[in-house]
Amino acid sequence: MVNCNPAGPYHWFKMEWLDQLQKKHALQLHFTMEDNLSLSERVRERYRRMYSGISYQRYILGLWVMAEGVIFSKFDDAVHKKARDWFPAKFDRKFICIDYGANNPTAFLKYGVRGNIYYELEEYYHNIRRKGEKTNGEYADDLEAFIDGDEYAIFIDPSAKAFIIELKKRDIKNVRAAVNTVLDGIQTVSNRFQRNELYICADNTNSLQELVSYVWDEKAAERGEDKPIKQNDHTCDARRYGIHTDYLLQRVKQRKKEREERMDNDLGWV
């Protein structure tokens, strides 16, 4: 007996078992969230809103479908690209997210968050093939200029260990390795676009160009894997590091707050 969520149509389990049920003398039972009688309609609707696109087809409808085409298909240039003077002046929290490239472009993105809305305010983009190589020290200089004396959390590509060490030597505050779960991070960013909770400054030309050219790898899909093509992805990776890590941190804080409130209620302190 095997219990599993669906993946791509070329996943080994689908091809070797689900596509050969008669040969394997096996039976497939297709259950969806609607079959779970312990979930109220309110809870089911909340889960429906959590997913979009391929993730909705897989996790809500239970379909073995392929990831194809542009990854952030919910991005709408007319909706999510905004002039600089459109953005608010004050935020609940701010962070900078970094994709570091030893042999590829390095990208910094500056974000402000207000309520549930993420605002991409400014970008830094250094392409070594066009502008030449830089040392970790030079990138750290550029980051300090990018910070410009303000206070940000800094979420950085976890593989950039030497650069992280350089930043900590300089006593740059609030530096932490980002969470790098690719598909979960892509889904978090996709959800923000779907809900109109993510806006990008029109001045961020590299960010906007990469956003619409960030696509799924068809050859990987044929092997049963969901992977982006590793090109035109530097700002997309930085954005994913930042938004997904911030989302997870806020979720931990919210759960802690809810536990404390339940404890206060149980003790009769409220």
C-alpha positions as protocol buffer text, in pm:
chain_id: "A"
residue {
  index: 1
  type: MET
  ca { x: 0 y: 0 z: 0 }
}
residue {
  index: 2
  type: VAL
  ca { x: 136 y: 341 z: -101 }
}
residue {
  index: 3
  type: ASN
  ca { x: -6 y: 681 z: -10 }
}
residue {
  index: 4
  type: CYS
  ca { x: 132 y: 977 z: -207 }
}
residue {
  index: 5
  type: ASN
  ca { x: 70 y: 1322 z: -346 }
}
residue {
  index: 6
  type: PRO
  ca { x: 97 y: 1361 z: -724 }
}
residue {
  index: 7
  type: ALA
  ca { x: 399 y: 1508 z: -899 }
}
residue {
  index: 8
  type: GLY
  ca { x: 479 y: 1538 z: -1271 }
}
residue {
  index: 9
  type: PRO
  ca { x: 342 y: 1292 z: -1529 }
}
residue {
  index: 10
  type: TYR
  ca { x: 691 y: 1149 z: -1588 }
}
residue {
  index: 11
  type: HIS
  ca { x: 761 y: 1074 z: -1223 }
}
residue {
  index: 12
  type: TRP
  ca { x: 896 y: 719 z: -1184 }
}
residue {
  index: 13
  type: PHE
  ca { x: 612 y: 608 z: -955 }
}
residue {
  index: 14
  type: LYS
  ca { x: 342 y: 719 z: -1196 }
}
residue {
  index: 15
  type: MET
  ca { x: 516 y: 562 z: -1495 }
}
residue {
  index: 16
  type: GLU
  ca { x: 608 y: 234 z: -1324 }
}
residue {
  index: 17
  type: TRP
  ca { x: 290 y: 185 z: -1122 }
}
residue {
  index: 18
  type: LEU
  ca { x: -6 y: 411 z: -1199 }
}
residue {
  index: 19
  type: ASP
  ca { x: 41 y: 379 z: -1574 }
}
residue {
  index: 20
  type: GLN
  ca { x: 71 y: 0 z: -1541 }
}
residue {
  index: 21
  type: LEU
  ca { x: -203 y: -85 z: -1293 }
}
residue {
  index: 22
  type: GLN
  ca { x: -332 y: -381 z: -1491 }
}
residue {
  index: 23
  type: LYS
  ca { x: 15 y: -527 z: -1542 }
}
residue {
  index: 24
  type: LYS
  ca { x: 100 y: -479 z: -1174 }
}
residue {
  index: 25
  type: HIS
  ca { x: -241 y: -613 z: -1061 }
}
residue {
  index: 26
  type: ALA
  ca { x: -281 y: -296 z: -859 }
}
residue {
  index: 27
  type: LEU
  ca { x: -571 y: -68 z: -772 }
}
residue {
  index: 28
  type: GLN
  ca { x: -558 y: 311 z: -764 }
}
residue {
  index: 29
  type: LEU
  ca { x: -790 y: 504 z: -533 }
}
residue {
  index: 30
  type: HIS
  ca { x: -797 y: 876 z: -610 }
}
residue {
  index: 31
  type: PHE
  ca { x: -886 y: 1084 z: -305 }
}
residue {
  index: 32
  type: THR
  ca { x: -895 y: 1462 z: -286 }
}
residue {
  index: 33
  type: MET
  ca { x: -947 y: 1707 z: -6 }
}
residue {
  index: 34
  type: GLU
  ca { x: -1321 y: 1688 z: -72 }
}
residue {
  index: 35
  type: ASP
  ca { x: -1319 y: 1328 z: 54 }
}
residue {
  index: 36
  type: ASN
  ca { x: -1187 y: 1429 z: 395 }
}
residue {
  index: 37
  type: LEU
  ca { x: -1505 y: 1457 z: 599 }
}
residue {
  index: 38
  type: SER
  ca { x: -1318 y: 1586 z: 902 }
}
residue {
  index: 39
  type: LEU
  ca { x: -1250 y: 1917 z: 721 }
}
residue {
  index: 40
  type: SER
  ca { x: -1514 y: 2186 z: 729 }
}
residue {
  index: 41
  type: GLU
  ca { x: -1599 y: 2379 z: 413 }
}
residue {
  index: 42
  type: ARG
  ca { x: -1433 y: 2683 z: 566 }
}
residue {
  index: 43
  type: VAL
  ca { x: -1104 y: 2494 z: 607 }
}
residue {
  index: 44
  type: ARG
  ca { x: -1128 y: 2347 z: 255 }
}
residue {
  index: 45
  type: GLU
  ca { x: -1183 y: 2693 z: 110 }
}
residue {
  index: 46
  type: ARG
  ca { x: -879 y: 2822 z: 295 }
}
residue {
  index: 47
  type: TYR
  ca { x: -665 y: 2548 z: 139 }
}
residue {
  index: 48
  type: ARG
  ca { x: -809 y: 2618 z: -205 }
}
residue {
  index: 49
  type: ARG
  ca { x: -694 y: 2980 z: -173 }
}
residue {
  index: 50
  type: MET
  ca { x: -344 y: 2874 z: -69 }
}
residue {
  index: 51
  type: TYR
  ca { x: -256 y: 2727 z: -408 }
}
residue {
  index: 52
  type: SER
  ca { x: -266 y: 2829 z: -771 }
}
residue {
  index: 53
  type: GLY
  ca { x: -160 y: 2695 z: -1110 }
}
residue {
  index: 54
  type: ILE
  ca { x: 23 y: 2363 z: -1108 }
}
residue {
  index: 55
  type: SER
  ca { x: 19 y: 2342 z: -727 }
}
residue {
  index: 56
  type: TYR
  ca { x: -360 y: 2377 z: -725 }
}
residue {
  index: 57
  type: GLN
  ca { x: -393 y: 2100 z: -984 }
}
residue {
  index: 58
  type: ARG
  ca { x: -167 y: 1870 z: -785 }
}
residue {
  index: 59
  type: TYR
  ca { x: -249 y: 1937 z: -421 }
}
residue {
  index: 60
  type: ILE
  ca { x: -617 y: 2025 z: -450 }
}
residue {
  index: 61
  type: LEU
  ca { x: -733 y: 1830 z: -758 }
}
residue {
  index: 62
  type: GLY
  ca { x: -482 y: 1547 z: -719 }
}
residue {
  index: 63
  type: LEU
  ca { x: -365 y: 1553 z: -1080 }
}
residue {
  index: 64
  type: TRP
  ca { x: -29 y: 1433 z: -1214 }
}
residue {
  index: 65
  type: VAL
  ca { x: 41 y: 1737 z: -1430 }
}
residue {
  index: 66
  type: MET
  ca { x: 359 y: 1884 z: -1576 }
}
residue {
  index: 67
  type: ALA
  ca { x: 517 y: 2210 z: -1477 }
}
residue {
  index: 68
  type: GLU
  ca { x: 558 y: 2400 z: -1801 }
}
residue {
  index: 69
  type: GLY
  ca { x: 608 y: 2749 z: -1937 }
}
residue {
  index: 70
  type: VAL
  ca { x: 681 y: 3069 z: -1746 }
}
residue {
  index: 71
  type: ILE
  ca { x: 703 y: 2999 z: -1374 }
}
residue {
  index: 72
  type: PHE
  ca { x: 546 y: 3320 z: -1244 }
}
residue {
  index: 73
  type: SER
  ca { x: 249 y: 3317 z: -1479 }
}
residue {
  index: 74
  type: LYS
  ca { x: 43 y: 3513 z: -1225 }
}
residue {
  index: 75
  type: PHE
  ca { x: 268 y: 3817 z: -1263 }
}
residue {
  index: 76
  type: ASP
  ca { x: 84 y: 4088 z: -1455 }
}
residue {
  index: 77
  type: ASP
  ca { x: 298 y: 4377 z: -1574 }
}
residue {
  index: 78
  type: ALA
  ca { x: -3 y: 4610 z: -1572 }
}
residue {
  index: 79
  type: VAL
  ca { x: -87 y: 4523 z: -1211 }
}
residue {
  index: 80
  type: HIS
  ca { x: 234 y: 4440 z: -1029 }
}
residue {
  index: 81
  type: LYS
  ca { x: 482 y: 4687 z: -1181 }
}
residue {
  index: 82
  type: LYS
  ca { x: 455 y: 5028 z: -1017 }
}
residue {
  index: 83
  type: ALA
  ca { x: 627 y: 5365 z: -1042 }
}
residue {
  index: 84
  type: ARG
  ca { x: 860 y: 5451 z: -756 }
}
residue {
  index: 85
  type: ASP
  ca { x: 635 y: 5728 z: -620 }
}
residue {
  index: 86
  type: TRP
  ca { x: 348 y: 5478 z: -585 }
}
residue {
  index: 87
  type: PHE
  ca { x: 517 y: 5290 z: -298 }
}
residue {
  index: 88
  type: PRO
  ca { x: 449 y: 5373 z: 67 }
}
residue {
  index: 89
  type: ALA
  ca { x: 710 y: 5558 z: 270 }
}
residue {
  index: 90
  type: LYS
  ca { x: 686 y: 5347 z: 588 }
}
residue {
  index: 91
  type: PHE
  ca { x: 691 y: 4972 z: 642 }
}
residue {
  index: 92
  type: ASP
  ca { x: 635 y: 4721 z: 920 }
}
residue {
  index: 93
  type: ARG
  ca { x: 969 y: 4553 z: 840 }
}
residue {
  index: 94
  type: LYS
  ca { x: 1238 y: 4565 z: 574 }
}
residue {
  index: 95
  type: PHE
  ca { x: 1483 y: 4315 z: 431 }
}
residue {
  index: 96
  type: ILE
  ca { x: 1745 y: 4276 z: 161 }
}
residue {
  index: 97
  type: CYS
  ca { x: 1768 y: 3944 z: -22 }
}
residue {
  index: 98
  type: ILE
  ca { x: 2083 y: 3834 z: -202 }
}
residue {
  index: 99
  type: ASP
  ca { x: 2168 y: 3585 z: -472 }
}
residue {
  index: 100
  type: TYR
  ca { x: 2548 y: 3562 z: -483 }
}
residue {
  index: 101
  type: GLY
  ca { x: 2725 y: 3448 z: -799 }
}
residue {
  index: 102
  type: ALA
  ca { x: 3092 y: 3354 z: -799 }
}
residue {
  index: 103
  type: ASN
  ca { x: 3081 y: 3302 z: -1177 }
}
residue {
  index: 104
  type: ASN
  ca { x: 2738 y: 3450 z: -1245 }
}
residue {
  index: 105
  type: PRO
  ca { x: 2558 y: 3779 z: -1176 }
}
residue {
  index: 106
  type: THR
  ca { x: 2505 y: 3885 z: -816 }
}
residue {
  index: 107
  type: ALA
  ca { x: 2175 y: 4045 z: -722 }
}
residue {
  index: 108
  type: PHE
  ca { x: 2057 y: 4238 z: -416 }
}
residue {
  index: 109
  type: LEU
  ca { x: 1687 y: 4325 z: -381 }
}
residue {
  index: 110
  type: LYS
  ca { x: 1553 y: 4572 z: -124 }
}
residue {
  index: 111
  type: TYR
  ca { x: 1206 y: 4499 z: 20 }
}
residue {
  index: 112
  type: GLY
  ca { x: 959 y: 4672 z: 244 }
}
residue {
  index: 113
  type: VAL
  ca { x: 662 y: 4488 z: 394 }
}
residue {
  index: 114
  type: ARG
  ca { x: 342 y: 4654 z: 510 }
}
residue {
  index: 115
  type: GLY
  ca { x: 66 y: 4429 z: 636 }
}
residue {
  index: 116
  type: ASN
  ca { x: 62 y: 4134 z: 396 }
}
residue {
  index: 117
  type: ILE
  ca { x: 203 y: 4333 z: 103 }
}
residue {
  index: 118
  type: TYR
  ca { x: 560 y: 4297 z: -22 }
}
residue {
  index: 119
  type: TYR
  ca { x: 715 y: 4592 z: -206 }
}
residue {
  index: 120
  type: GLU
  ca { x: 1032 y: 4544 z: -411 }
}
residue {
  index: 121
  type: LEU
  ca { x: 1188 y: 4886 z: -384 }
}
residue {
  index: 122
  type: GLU
  ca { x: 1534 y: 4875 z: -538 }
}
residue {
  index: 123
  type: GLU
  ca { x: 1779 y: 4640 z: -708 }
}
residue {
  index: 124
  type: TYR
  ca { x: 2154 y: 4596 z: -736 }
}
residue {
  index: 125
  type: TYR
  ca { x: 2276 y: 4378 z: -1023 }
}
residue {
  index: 126
  type: HIS
  ca { x: 2637 y: 4307 z: -1116 }
}
residue {
  index: 127
  type: ASN
  ca { x: 2700 y: 4091 z: -1423 }
}
residue {
  index: 128
  type: ILE
  ca { x: 3064 y: 3983 z: -1419 }
}
residue {
  index: 129
  type: ARG
  ca { x: 3055 y: 3893 z: -1788 }
}
residue {
  index: 130
  type: ARG
  ca { x: 2980 y: 4255 z: -1872 }
}
residue {
  index: 131
  type: LYS
  ca { x: 3141 y: 4445 z: -1587 }
}
residue {
  index: 132
  type: GLY
  ca { x: 3421 y: 4216 z: -1468 }
}
residue {
  index: 133
  type: GLU
  ca { x: 3478 y: 4013 z: -1154 }
}
residue {
  index: 134
  type: LYS
  ca { x: 3457 y: 4146 z: -799 }
}
residue {
  index: 135
  type: THR
  ca { x: 3599 y: 4019 z: -473 }
}
residue {
  index: 136
  type: ASN
  ca { x: 3387 y: 3941 z: -167 }
}
residue {
  index: 137
  type: GLY
  ca { x: 3519 y: 4262 z: -16 }
}
residue {
  index: 138
  type: GLU
  ca { x: 3404 y: 4467 z: -314 }
}
residue {
  index: 139
  type: TYR
  ca { x: 3059 y: 4309 z: -301 }
}
residue {
  index: 140
  type: ALA
  ca { x: 3046 y: 4382 z: 72 }
}
residue {
  index: 141
  type: ASP
  ca { x: 3134 y: 4747 z: -4 }
}
residue {
  index: 142
  type: ASP
  ca { x: 2850 y: 4757 z: -256 }
}
residue {
  index: 143
  type: LEU
  ca { x: 2609 y: 4605 z: -3 }
}
residue {
  index: 144
  type: GLU
  ca { x: 2700 y: 4862 z: 262 }
}
residue {
  index: 145
  type: ALA
  ca { x: 2633 y: 5137 z: 6 }
}
residue {
  index: 146
  type: PHE
  ca { x: 2303 y: 4965 z: -81 }
}
residue {
  index: 147
  type: ILE
  ca { x: 2204 y: 4954 z: 288 }
}
residue {
  index: 148
  type: ASP
  ca { x: 2294 y: 5323 z: 312 }
}
residue {
  index: 149
  type: GLY
  ca { x: 2288 y: 5337 z: 691 }
}
residue {
  index: 150
  type: ASP
  ca { x: 1935 y: 5196 z: 722 }
}
residue {
  index: 151
  type: GLU
  ca { x: 1837 y: 4881 z: 912 }
}
residue {
  index: 152
  type: TYR
  ca { x: 1740 y: 4564 z: 726 }
}
residue {
  index: 153
  type: ALA
  ca { x: 1725 y: 4193 z: 782 }
}
residue {
  index: 154
  type: ILE
  ca { x: 1956 y: 4035 z: 524 }
}
residue {
  index: 155
  type: PHE
  ca { x: 1864 y: 3698 z: 372 }
}
residue {
  index: 156
  type: ILE
  ca { x: 2141 y: 3553 z: 160 }
}
residue {
  index: 157
  type: ASP
  ca { x: 2200 y: 3256 z: -67 }
}
residue {
  index: 158
  type: PRO
  ca { x: 2300 y: 2984 z: 186 }
}
residue {
  index: 159
  type: SER
  ca { x: 2572 y: 2852 z: -47 }
}
residue {
  index: 160
  type: ALA
  ca { x: 2758 y: 3187 z: -32 }
}
residue {
  index: 161
  type: LYS
  ca { x: 2944 y: 3093 z: 286 }
}
residue {
  index: 162
  type: ALA
  ca { x: 3257 y: 3296 z: 221 }
}
residue {
  index: 163
  type: PHE
  ca { x: 3051 y: 3608 z: 150 }
}
residue {
  index: 164
  type: ILE
  ca { x: 2846 y: 3554 z: 465 }
}
residue {
  index: 165
  type: ILE
  ca { x: 3171 y: 3533 z: 665 }
}
residue {
  index: 166
  type: GLU
  ca { x: 3290 y: 3858 z: 504 }
}
residue {
  index: 167
  type: LEU
  ca { x: 2968 y: 4037 z: 602 }
}
residue {
  index: 168
  type: LYS
  ca { x: 2984 y: 3913 z: 960 }
}
residue {
  index: 169
  type: LYS
  ca { x: 3349 y: 4021 z: 989 }
}
residue {
  index: 170
  type: ARG
  ca { x: 3232 y: 4372 z: 904 }
}
residue {
  index: 171
  type: ASP
  ca { x: 2969 y: 4348 z: 1177 }
}
residue {
  index: 172
  type: ILE
  ca { x: 2686 y: 4397 z: 928 }
}
residue {
  index: 173
  type: LYS
  ca { x: 2376 y: 4324 z: 1135 }
}
residue {
  index: 174
  type: ASN
  ca { x: 2094 y: 4073 z: 1092 }
}
residue {
  index: 175
  type: VAL
  ca { x: 2267 y: 3852 z: 832 }
}
residue {
  index: 176
  type: ARG
  ca { x: 2126 y: 3502 z: 800 }
}
residue {
  index: 177
  type: ALA
  ca { x: 2134 y: 3221 z: 544 }
}
residue {
  index: 178
  type: ALA
  ca { x: 1802 y: 3209 z: 361 }
}
residue {
  index: 179
  type: VAL
  ca { x: 1574 y: 2907 z: 340 }
}
residue {
  index: 180
  type: ASN
  ca { x: 1645 y: 2742 z: 4 }
}
residue {
  index: 181
  type: THR
  ca { x: 1356 y: 2507 z: -66 }
}
residue {
  index: 182
  type: VAL
  ca { x: 1309 y: 2585 z: -433 }
}
residue {
  index: 183
  type: LEU
  ca { x: 956 y: 2465 z: -508 }
}
residue {
  index: 184
  type: ASP
  ca { x: 813 y: 2588 z: -177 }
}
residue {
  index: 185
  type: GLY
  ca { x: 978 y: 2925 z: -234 }
}
residue {
  index: 186
  type: ILE
  ca { x: 840 y: 2949 z: -587 }
}
residue {
  index: 187
  type: GLN
  ca { x: 493 y: 2870 z: -455 }
}
residue {
  index: 188
  type: THR
  ca { x: 520 y: 3138 z: -184 }
}
residue {
  index: 189
  type: VAL
  ca { x: 616 y: 3402 z: -443 }
}
residue {
  index: 190
  type: SER
  ca { x: 346 y: 3281 z: -686 }
}
residue {
  index: 191
  type: ASN
  ca { x: 86 y: 3312 z: -412 }
}
residue {
  index: 192
  type: ARG
  ca { x: 188 y: 3672 z: -350 }
}
residue {
  index: 193
  type: PHE
  ca { x: 137 y: 3759 z: -717 }
}
residue {
  index: 194
  type: GLN
  ca { x: -196 y: 3575 z: -731 }
}
residue {
  index: 195
  type: ARG
  ca { x: -326 y: 3766 z: -428 }
}
residue {
  index: 196
  type: ASN
  ca { x: -184 y: 4099 z: -545 }
}
residue {
  index: 197
  type: GLU
  ca { x: 45 y: 4106 z: -243 }
}
residue {
  index: 198
  type: LEU
  ca { x: 371 y: 4171 z: -430 }
}
residue {
  index: 199
  type: TYR
  ca { x: 465 y: 4481 z: -629 }
}
residue {
  index: 200
  type: ILE
  ca { x: 790 y: 4563 z: -808 }
}
residue {
  index: 201
  type: CYS
  ca { x: 936 y: 4905 z: -880 }
}
residue {
  index: 202
  type: ALA
  ca { x: 939 y: 4985 z: -1252 }
}
residue {
  index: 203
  type: ASP
  ca { x: 1302 y: 5099 z: -1216 }
}
residue {
  index: 204
  type: ASN
  ca { x: 1413 y: 4742 z: -1134 }
}
residue {
  index: 205
  type: THR
  ca { x: 1480 y: 4652 z: -1497 }
}
residue {
  index: 206
  type: ASN
  ca { x: 1688 y: 4337 z: -1440 }
}
residue {
  index: 207
  type: SER
  ca { x: 1434 y: 4204 z: -1192 }
}
residue {
  index: 208
  type: LEU
  ca { x: 1144 y: 4258 z: -1430 }
}
residue {
  index: 209
  type: GLN
  ca { x: 1327 y: 4112 z: -1730 }
}
residue {
  index: 210
  type: GLU
  ca { x: 1424 y: 3795 z: -1545 }
}
residue {
  index: 211
  type: LEU
  ca { x: 1080 y: 3756 z: -1394 }
}
residue {
  index: 212
  type: VAL
  ca { x: 914 y: 3698 z: -1733 }
}
residue {
  index: 213
  type: SER
  ca { x: 1193 y: 3475 z: -1868 }
}
residue {
  index: 214
  type: TYR
  ca { x: 1213 y: 3241 z: -1567 }
}
residue {
  index: 215
  type: VAL
  ca { x: 1083 y: 2909 z: -1702 }
}
residue {
  index: 216
  type: TRP
  ca { x: 1047 y: 2542 z: -1613 }
}
residue {
  index: 217
  type: ASP
  ca { x: 1303 y: 2294 z: -1743 }
}
residue {
  index: 218
  type: GLU
  ca { x: 1117 y: 2065 z: -1986 }
}
residue {
  index: 219
  type: LYS
  ca { x: 1395 y: 1804 z: -1988 }
}
residue {
  index: 220
  type: ALA
  ca { x: 1383 y: 1781 z: -1610 }
}
residue {
  index: 221
  type: ALA
  ca { x: 1003 y: 1743 z: -1631 }
}
residue {
  index: 222
  type: GLU
  ca { x: 1053 y: 1442 z: -1861 }
}
residue {
  index: 223
  type: ARG
  ca { x: 1261 y: 1285 z: -1582 }
}
residue {
  index: 224
  type: GLY
  ca { x: 979 y: 1349 z: -1335 }
}
residue {
  index: 225
  type: GLU
  ca { x: 1142 y: 1656 z: -1178 }
}
residue {
  index: 226
  type: ASP
  ca { x: 1014 y: 2013 z: -1137 }
}
residue {
  index: 227
  type: LYS
  ca { x: 1313 y: 2242 z: -1182 }
}
residue {
  index: 228
  type: PRO
  ca { x: 1359 y: 2593 z: -1318 }
}
residue {
  index: 229
  type: ILE
  ca { x: 1611 y: 2640 z: -1596 }
}
residue {
  index: 230
  type: LYS
  ca { x: 1928 y: 2778 z: -1439 }
}
residue {
  index: 231
  type: GLN
  ca { x: 1950 y: 3095 z: -1641 }
}
residue {
  index: 232
  type: ASN
  ca { x: 1790 y: 3438 z: -1606 }
}
residue {
  index: 233
  type: ASP
  ca { x: 1724 y: 3341 z: -1246 }
}
residue {
  index: 234
  type: HIS
  ca { x: 1942 y: 3560 z: -1025 }
}
residue {
  index: 235
  type: THR
  ca { x: 1684 y: 3815 z: -911 }
}
residue {
  index: 236
  type: CYS
  ca { x: 1421 y: 3539 z: -906 }
}
residue {
  index: 237
  type: ASP
  ca { x: 1637 y: 3337 z: -668 }
}
residue {
  index: 238
  type: ALA
  ca { x: 1703 y: 3642 z: -451 }
}
residue {
  index: 239
  type: ARG
  ca { x: 1330 y: 3721 z: -435 }
}
residue {
  index: 240
  type: ARG
  ca { x: 1250 y: 3362 z: -347 }
}
residue {
  index: 241
  type: TYR
  ca { x: 1513 y: 3357 z: -70 }
}
residue {
  index: 242
  type: GLY
  ca { x: 1377 y: 3676 z: 81 }
}
residue {
  index: 243
  type: ILE
  ca { x: 1001 y: 3638 z: 58 }
}
residue {
  index: 244
  type: HIS
  ca { x: 990 y: 3270 z: 152 }
}
residue {
  index: 245
  type: THR
  ca { x: 1228 y: 3312 z: 446 }
}
residue {
  index: 246
  type: ASP
  ca { x: 1036 y: 3615 z: 573 }
}
residue {
  index: 247
  type: TYR
  ca { x: 707 y: 3428 z: 530 }
}
residue {
  index: 248
  type: LEU
  ca { x: 834 y: 3133 z: 736 }
}
residue {
  index: 249
  type: LEU
  ca { x: 970 y: 3359 z: 1010 }
}
residue {
  index: 250
  type: GLN
  ca { x: 640 y: 3545 z: 1036 }
}
residue {
  index: 251
  type: ARG
  ca { x: 449 y: 3217 z: 1049 }
}
residue {
  index: 252
  type: VAL
  ca { x: 666 y: 3098 z: 1338 }
}
residue {
  index: 253
  type: LYS
  ca { x: 600 y: 3426 z: 1523 }
}
residue {
  index: 254
  type: GLN
  ca { x: 226 y: 3398 z: 1461 }
}
residue {
  index: 255
  type: ARG
  ca { x: 211 y: 3041 z: 1588 }
}
residue {
  index: 256
  type: LYS
  ca { x: 407 y: 3137 z: 1898 }
}
residue {
  index: 257
  type: LYS
  ca { x: 167 y: 3424 z: 1962 }
}
residue {
  index: 258
  type: GLU
  ca { x: -133 y: 3193 z: 1919 }
}
residue {
  index: 259
  type: ARG
  ca { x: 15 y: 2938 z: 2162 }
}
residue {
  index: 260
  type: GLU
  ca { x: 75 y: 3209 z: 2421 }
}
residue {
  index: 261
  type: GLU
  ca { x: -280 y: 3340 z: 2380 }
}
residue {
  index: 262
  type: ARG
  ca { x: -423 y: 2989 z: 2423 }
}
residue {
  index: 263
  type: MET
  ca { x: -212 y: 2941 z: 2733 }
}
residue {
  index: 264
  type: ASP
  ca { x: -333 y: 3273 z: 2877 }
}
residue {
  index: 265
  type: ASN
  ca { x: -693 y: 3170 z: 2807 }
}
residue {
  index: 266
  type: ASP
  ca { x: -642 y: 2830 z: 2970 }
}
residue {
  index: 267
  type: LEU
  ca { x: -497 y: 2996 z: 3280 }
}
residue {
  index: 268
  type: GLY
  ca { x: -778 y: 3250 z: 3292 }
}
residue {
  index: 269
  type: TRP
  ca { x: -544 y: 3549 z: 3255 }
}
residue {
  index: 270
  type: VAL
  ca { x: -746 y: 3705 z: 2974 }
}
